[in-house]
Amino acid sequence: MAKLSYAVKLWWEDVREGQETPPFVRVTDLMNWNRYAAVNDEFIYFHMDDEAAKAAKQPGVFGMGNLRWTYVHHMLRDWIGDSGDIVEVELRYTGLNLKNDTLTAKGKVTGKRVENGEHLVDLEVWVENQRGENTAPGKATVRLPARGKG
């Protein structure tokens, strides 16, 4: 069987501690939430109806927490390309994503290591809104190809 070959976008050797990933930005609204809800069968009233959200003591409809996880995933995938792998992502949801918020997923390299022959990069990751509030702090690990390693 032929081995699949992808152009390498990012080599492990080229990553530096403190390096920031390119951000992933989305303005969220009901259209985004409806698409996400349709794929994940997550039609919950306080995500779609202001009155239901206000009854839950919120200022209005708010987005799904896991949608921010997908934004972090997109940010990582865009950064590492097809030749890398996302090994782990952990997030805590510490604030709400309100309708029409501009959310930006960001990452910063905190370390590199070789473990069991795998070339890994650890990152601090987070999602912040247009007010600069970190609403989903977390961490991630990605695996990257190394030069000279098959």
C-alpha positions as MATLAB code, in Angstrom:
seq = 'MAKLSYAVKLWWEDVREGQETPPFVRVTDLMNWNRYAAVNDEFIYFHMDDEAAKAAKQPGVFGMGNLRWTYVHHMLRDWIGDSGDIVEVELRYTGLNLKNDTLTAKGKVTGKRVENGEHLVDLEVWVENQRGENTAPGKATVRLPARGKG';
ca = [
       0.000    0.000    0.000;
       1.353    3.458   -0.894;
       2.096    5.777    2.005;
       0.082    9.005    1.970;
       2.266   12.052    1.645;
       1.394   15.559    2.791;
       3.476   18.666    2.407;
       4.765   19.532    5.859;
       3.492   22.902    7.011;
       5.327   23.008   10.351;
       8.386   21.091   11.547;
       8.991   20.360   15.233;
      12.476   21.856   14.973;
      11.072   25.207   13.819;
       8.785   25.705   16.827;
      10.073   27.874   19.682;
       8.881   28.275   23.261;
       6.884   31.488   23.542;
       5.836   31.323   19.877;
       2.218   32.285   19.259;
      -0.109   30.536   16.841;
      -2.025   32.508   14.235;
      -5.437   33.351   15.741;
      -8.738   31.878   14.595;
     -11.566   34.466   14.672;
     -15.350   34.055   14.463;
     -18.266   36.374   15.057;
     -20.922   34.203   16.636;
     -24.614   34.453   16.010;
     -27.723   32.312   15.766;
     -26.741   31.047   12.315;
     -23.467   29.618   13.705;
     -25.241   28.133   16.687;
     -28.004   26.582   14.570;
     -25.462   24.850   12.331;
     -23.552   23.555   15.354;
     -26.762   22.445   17.060;
     -27.915   20.597   13.928;
     -24.693   18.610   13.683;
     -24.558   17.862   17.427;
     -28.300   17.539   18.184;
     -27.975   20.325   20.746;
     -31.166   22.342   20.298;
     -31.468   23.814   23.781;
     -33.826   26.744   24.251;
     -31.434   29.102   26.058;
     -29.075   28.862   23.065;
     -31.852   29.918   20.664;
     -34.464   31.941   22.565;
     -33.783   35.153   24.529;
     -36.729   34.609   26.873;
     -35.486   31.124   27.821;
     -31.998   32.531   28.430;
     -33.396   35.349   30.575;
     -35.399   32.793   32.557;
     -32.046   31.103   33.230;
     -30.832   34.467   34.613;
     -28.655   35.297   31.604;
     -28.683   38.563   29.597;
     -29.800   36.759   26.437;
     -29.040   33.740   24.288;
     -25.562   32.333   24.627;
     -23.446   29.914   22.633;
     -22.537   26.344   23.334;
     -19.336   25.859   25.316;
     -18.132   23.113   23.013;
     -18.308   25.447   20.037;
     -15.317   27.292   21.547;
     -13.506   23.943   21.690;
     -14.011   23.646   17.940;
     -12.539   27.131   17.449;
      -9.405   26.067   19.346;
      -9.297   22.887   17.257;
      -9.520   24.947   14.039;
      -6.759   27.263   15.257;
      -4.458   24.315   16.012;
      -5.238   22.504   12.759;
      -4.623   25.652   10.712;
      -1.269   26.093   12.483;
       0.069   22.526   12.236;
      -1.387   21.527    8.863;
      -2.278   18.009    7.736;
       1.076   16.473    8.641;
       0.654   17.183   12.368;
      -1.769   15.660   14.852;
      -3.752   17.172   17.687;
      -3.062   14.889   20.628;
      -4.996   16.607   23.405;
      -7.079   19.707   24.080;
      -8.442   20.731   27.479;
     -10.601   23.800   28.076;
     -12.515   25.276   30.992;
     -15.522   27.422   30.202;
     -15.257   30.438   32.496;
     -17.525   32.906   30.733;
     -20.415   33.066   28.326;
     -20.312   33.547   24.567;
     -23.130   35.961   23.837;
     -24.797   36.540   20.478;
     -22.621   38.627   18.122;
     -19.474   38.255   20.238;
     -16.233   38.171   18.298;
     -14.321   35.164   19.599;
     -10.622   34.670   18.979;
      -8.910   31.338   19.631;
      -5.230   31.793   20.474;
      -2.283   29.645   21.456;
       1.231   30.040   22.826;
       3.940   27.375   22.925;
       4.917   26.485   26.496;
       7.326   23.645   25.754;
       8.623   20.964   23.414;
       9.565   17.366   24.143;
      10.318   14.016   22.639;
       8.355   11.226   24.297;
       8.352    7.617   23.095;
       9.837    8.785   19.817;
       7.068   11.367   19.246;
       7.902   15.033   18.779;
       5.380   16.915   20.900;
       4.603   20.587   21.437;
       2.670   21.805   24.475;
       0.632   24.987   24.317;
      -1.437   27.276   26.437;
      -4.675   27.847   24.508;
      -7.638   30.100   25.108;
     -10.619   31.851   23.577;
     -11.180   35.525   24.251;
     -14.035   37.807   23.338;
     -13.908   41.296   21.839;
     -13.478   42.762   25.338;
     -10.279   40.737   25.836;
     -11.947   38.438   28.380;
     -10.567   34.898   28.414;
     -13.741   32.777   28.404;
     -12.111   29.387   27.799;
      -8.574   28.887   29.171;
      -6.851   25.597   28.538;
      -3.932   23.651   27.206;
      -3.148   21.480   24.216;
      -0.531   19.092   22.895;
       0.237   18.547   19.220;
       2.517   16.060   17.486;
       4.660   17.364   14.638;
       6.933   15.732   12.092;
      10.673   16.042   12.704;
      13.232   16.441    9.967;
      14.931   13.186    9.123;
      12.262   11.110   10.907;
      10.040    8.960    8.690;
];
